[in-house]
Amino acid sequence: MGDTKGQFQVEGQLIALERAQIRHSALEAARVATNRILIDKLINDYYMNVHPYPHIILRENKMIFGAHADRLQQGMRRSFGSAIGTAAKVEVDQPIISVRVKAGQEAIAKDALKRGSAKLPIPCKIVIRKIEAPPSQPETAQPEMETS
C-alpha cells in the first residue's frame, strides 16, 4: 500500500515475539489501523506491506444443544466441519507488517505500527532501521560492434 515506486530511507517492522495463528480478521484490522495513521499524516509518501498470508482454513463442527438433540445429530461421526475463517501461522521473530518512510518520519511509522500491534493477539516489538541504498554502479561503455 502507498507508493510502491518511491525511494525510502527508513524501514519499520512489526515483529512477532511468540508463535501463533493470527486470524484473517485480526490481520485486516491491523492493516487498516496502521494504514489509517500513515494516510492521515503522510498522504501517499510511504510503502506498507503485510507479510503473512492466511492459508490455514479454520473449521467448526457445529453441535446442537437442547432437548432431544442427540436424536438429530451424529456426534463426532463425520465431523469434518464447515469453514469459518482462515489464519496465518506466525513464527518468533517473523515480520508481520513493514513500513517504509523517508528520513525524519520514523516517529510516524513507529506510532502507526504501535496502533497496528494493538489489533493483534500476540505481543510484538517494533524495529526501526535505515535502508542501505544499493551501491550505484557507473555505467560501463560497451564497445560497439562493427558490421561489415
N, C-alpha and C positions, 0 to 999 in steps of 0.2 A: 504494500500500500504506500502511497506517496509518490515521490519522484524516483522512478526506477533507474533513470539515466544520470542522476546527479552525482557530483563528486563530494564526498563527505569525509571529514577528518576524525570523527569520534564515533565509537560504537558502544552502545549499552546493551547488556544482555541480562535477561531474567533466567537464572539458573536454578534448577531443582535441587533441593537438599535431601530428598527422600525418593525411594522408588514408589510409584503409584500408577493407578489408572485414572486419567482425567477424562471426564465425560465431555462429549462434544459441546454441550450447553455451557460448561464452565470455560472451555477454550474460547468459545464465541463471546462470552461475557467479558473475559479478559482482553480479547482483541478489541471489542467495542470501547471498553473503558480506557485502554491505552490510546487508541486512535482518536478518541474524543479530545483528550488533552492535547495531543500533538496537532490536531487540525485546528483547534482554537488558538493555540499560541504560535504555531509555525506555518500555518496555512497549508502549503504543499512543499515545504522545504525540509523534507525528511524521507526516510525509507524504513518501513517496518515489515518484519517477516515473522509469521508464526510457524515454528519448525515442526512440532509433532502433528501427524495426521491421524484422526481417529479411525483405525482399521478394525479394531476389535468390536464385534457385534455383541451387545448385551441382550440376554433373553430372559423371559419371565414365564414360569408355569403358573398361570392363574388358577387359584383354588377357590371353590365356592364354600362359603360359610353359612351356617344357618340350619334350620330343621330339615332333616331328610336329605342333606347334601351328599351323603355317602351313596345314595341311590342314583345320583345324577352324574357322578364323575368317577374316574378310574384311579384316582390317587397318583402314584408315581409311575404308573404304566403309560408308556408312550409320552413321556414328559419332556419333549424337546423344547417346548415353549415358543412364544412369539417374540419377535424382535421389538425391543422397547427403546433402543438407542445404540450409540456407538461410543467407544472410548479409545484414548490413545495411551499406550504404555510409555511411561517416562522413567528413565534411569537416573541415578545420582549423578550430579554434575552435567546433566544434559541441558543445553539451552532450550528454553520454551519460546520466548519472544526475543527478537533482537531489533534494535532501533538504531539507525544511523542518522547522525545530525552533523551540522557544521560546527567548527570550533567556537566555543563560547556559549553553546546551547546545551551543555552537559546537564545542568540543573533541571531543565525542562524534560529531557529524556529520562532522568532519574525519577522525577515526580510522576511521569506517565507510567513508567514500569512499576512504580510502587502502587499506583491505583490498580494496575492490571493484576498484580500479585495478590491483592485482597480478594479477587474473584476466584482464585484457585484453591483447591482443598489441601495443598501441601505447603510447607514453608519454602521460601525461595530467597535467594540472595541476588543483589544487583551488582554487576561488574561493569565498570566504565573503563574503556581502553582506547588508546589512539590507534587509528588505522594507518599502517605503514603504506605509503604510496608506492606502487611498483616502480622500480628504477626505470627512468626514461632512457631508452636506447637511441643513440643517434642513428639517423637513417644512413645506411651504407649504400653508397652508389654502386649499382650493379652495372658491370660493363655491358655495353650494348653489343649485340651480335650482328656482325655484318653478313648480309646475304649476298651471295654472288651468283 
